[in-house]
Amino acid sequence: MKKFKYFGSVKVIVSCCMLFFMNAIYAAPPSCQNLKGQWVNDLGSTLIISSIKDNGQLSGQFISSAQAGDESFVMTGWVNDALAPEGLDHLTAITFAVNWDDYGSLSSWAGGCAIKNGVPTMSMIWNLVLANAQFEWDHILSNSDIFRPKE
């Protein structure tokens, strides 16, 4: 009878250790080598990368704090982390896009992730295309964005 109690206790301890280990892995902040997780830009918008396929396809959500009142929108994109030949600088190349649905606009970001001042940092150029604008010249806007791991 004691063997069963001992064996049951071992199973509980092993299960707890596995849960702790799994939480430690998934709780780790995103990095340039593992982009999965939450990133925030200087305006407080959140990029959530929830999946990266073997072919580099990203998927997740984008929560805009700027215009869309903290609504969540589908994000899709690509990452390429090809090894750099010796002597060349390296960054993780990233692109992603968001369809703002009823707002009648699309956004895309392109850039890369590199360590800056010890912090994984995505430096991105973005384009926003508005289906409806007051002027003909006002349909496309461009600017830059910085994303860092959300704390």
Rosetta blueprint (number, residue, H / E / L):
1 M L
2 K H
3 K H
4 F H
5 K H
6 Y H
7 F H
8 G H
9 S H
10 V H
11 K H
12 V H
13 I H
14 V H
15 S H
16 C H
17 C H
18 M H
19 L H
20 F H
21 F H
22 M H
23 N H
24 A H
25 I H
26 Y H
27 A H
28 A L
29 P L
30 P L
31 S L
32 C L
33 Q L
34 N L
35 L L
36 K L
37 G E
38 Q E
39 W E
40 V E
41 N E
42 D L
43 L L
44 G L
45 S L
46 T E
47 L E
48 I E
49 I E
50 S E
51 S E
52 I E
53 K L
54 D L
55 N L
56 G L
57 Q E
58 L E
59 S E
60 G E
61 Q E
62 F E
63 I E
64 S L
65 S L
66 A L
67 Q L
68 A L
69 G L
70 D L
71 E L
72 S E
73 F E
74 V E
75 M E
76 T E
77 G E
78 W E
79 V E
80 N E
81 D L
82 A L
83 L L
84 A L
85 P L
86 E L
87 G L
88 L L
89 D L
90 H L
91 L L
92 T E
93 A E
94 I E
95 T E
96 F E
97 A E
98 V E
99 N E
100 W L
101 D H
102 D H
103 Y H
104 G L
105 S E
106 L E
107 S E
108 S E
109 W E
110 A E
111 G E
112 G E
113 C E
114 A E
115 I E
116 K E
117 N L
118 G L
119 V E
120 P E
121 T E
122 M E
123 S E
124 M E
125 I E
126 W E
127 N E
128 L E
129 V E
130 L E
131 A L
132 N L
133 A L
134 Q L
135 F L
136 E H
137 W H
138 D H
139 H L
140 I E
141 L E
142 S E
143 N E
144 S E
145 D E
146 I E
147 F E
148 R E
149 P E
150 K L
151 E L
